[in-house]
Amino acid sequence: QVQLVESGGGLVQAGGSLRLSCVASGSIFRINAMTWFRQAPGKQHESVATISNSGSTTYVDSVKGRFTISRDNTKNTVYLQMNSLKPEDTAVYYCNALVGLEPIPYWGQGTQVTVSS
């Protein structure tokens, strides 16, 4: 079993920054891609940023140039640096990790990010 624990969410004014962290623990053989998703009230679940095991990254268009995803494989941790935050970035942010050879997806419990205007 694998556990993902997010941290770093909070309330920030528009234009501000937050850094989210997600630590994976448990029976980890190999962590493949790690992704940050978000879900805002009344909106669909959205993939925000993904980083592969080798460090390749992809972003949804709405966050390009503002958000940066990174990972530390020695710590089984993925980060999301969020700059120039906008009210429309308000959402619960979830960490996802694909683990093992199959691979199997695991999810964190989510962390709330609220951006005030």
C-alpha positions as CSV (number, residue, x, y, z in Angstrom):
1,Q,0.0,0.0,0.0
2,V,1.1,3.5,-0.8
3,Q,0.2,6.7,1.0
4,L,0.4,10.2,-0.5
5,V,0.2,13.2,1.8
6,E,-0.1,16.7,0.4
7,S,0.8,19.9,2.2
8,G,1.3,23.6,1.5
9,G,-2.2,24.8,0.6
10,G,-3.8,27.9,2.1
11,L,-5.2,31.3,1.5
12,V,-3.3,33.8,-0.6
13,Q,-4.0,37.0,-2.3
14,A,-4.0,37.2,-6.1
15,G,-0.5,37.6,-7.4
16,G,0.9,35.6,-4.5
17,S,2.7,32.3,-4.4
18,L,2.3,28.9,-2.7
19,R,4.4,25.7,-2.9
20,L,2.6,22.4,-2.6
21,S,4.4,19.2,-1.5
22,C,3.3,15.6,-1.8
23,V,5.2,12.9,-0.1
24,A,4.8,9.2,-1.0
25,S,5.4,6.5,1.6
26,G,4.7,2.8,2.0
27,S,5.4,-0.1,-0.3
28,I,7.0,1.8,-3.1
29,F,8.9,-0.2,-5.7
30,R,9.0,2.4,-8.4
31,I,7.1,5.7,-8.8
32,N,6.5,6.6,-12.4
33,A,4.7,9.8,-13.4
34,M,3.4,12.1,-10.7
35,T,0.6,14.5,-11.4
36,W,-1.1,17.4,-9.7
37,F,-4.8,17.6,-10.3
38,R,-7.3,20.1,-9.1
39,Q,-11.0,20.4,-8.7
40,A,-12.9,23.6,-8.2
41,P,-16.5,23.8,-7.0
42,G,-18.8,23.0,-9.9
43,K,-16.0,22.2,-12.3
44,Q,-14.5,19.0,-13.6
45,H,-11.3,17.4,-12.2
46,E,-8.4,18.9,-14.1
47,S,-4.8,17.7,-14.6
48,V,-2.6,20.7,-13.8
49,A,0.9,19.4,-14.2
50,T,2.7,16.1,-14.7
51,I,6.3,15.1,-14.2
52,S,7.8,11.8,-15.5
53,N,10.3,9.7,-13.6
54,S,13.0,11.2,-15.9
55,G,11.9,14.7,-15.2
56,S,9.9,15.5,-18.3
57,T,7.0,17.9,-17.6
58,T,3.7,18.9,-19.1
59,Y,1.3,21.6,-18.0
60,V,-2.3,22.6,-18.7
61,D,-2.3,25.8,-20.8
62,S,-3.9,28.0,-18.0
63,V,-0.8,27.5,-15.7
64,K,2.0,27.6,-18.2
65,G,4.6,30.2,-17.2
66,R,3.2,30.4,-13.6
67,F,3.4,26.9,-12.1
68,T,6.4,24.6,-11.9
69,I,6.3,21.0,-11.1
70,S,9.4,19.2,-9.8
71,R,10.3,16.1,-7.9
72,D,12.9,14.7,-5.6
73,N,13.2,10.9,-6.2
74,T,15.4,10.4,-3.2
75,K,12.6,11.7,-1.0
76,N,9.6,10.3,-3.1
77,T,8.3,13.9,-3.2
78,V,6.7,16.0,-5.8
79,Y,6.3,19.8,-5.6
80,L,4.2,22.4,-7.3
81,Q,5.5,25.9,-7.1
82,M,2.6,28.2,-7.9
83,N,3.4,31.9,-8.7
84,S,1.2,34.7,-9.9
85,L,-1.8,33.0,-8.5
86,K,-5.3,34.0,-9.8
87,P,-8.7,33.6,-8.2
88,E,-9.5,31.0,-10.8
89,D,-6.7,28.8,-9.4
90,T,-8.9,28.3,-6.3
91,A,-9.5,24.6,-5.9
92,V,-8.6,21.5,-4.0
93,Y,-5.3,20.2,-5.3
94,Y,-4.7,16.5,-5.4
95,C,-1.4,14.5,-5.8
96,N,-1.5,11.4,-8.0
97,A,1.3,8.9,-8.4
98,L,1.6,5.9,-10.7
99,V,3.4,3.2,-8.8
100,G,5.0,-0.1,-9.8
101,L,5.2,-2.0,-13.1
102,E,1.5,-2.2,-13.8
103,P,1.3,0.8,-12.8
104,I,-1.3,1.5,-10.1
105,P,-2.6,5.0,-9.4
106,Y,-2.6,6.4,-5.9
107,W,-4.2,9.6,-4.7
108,G,-3.6,12.0,-1.8
109,Q,-6.4,13.5,0.3
110,G,-6.1,16.9,-1.2
111,T,-5.1,20.3,0.0
112,Q,-7.2,23.5,-0.4
113,V,-5.8,26.5,-2.3
114,T,-7.9,29.7,-2.1
115,V,-6.9,32.8,-4.0
116,S,-8.6,36.0,-3.0
117,S,-9.1,38.9,-5.4
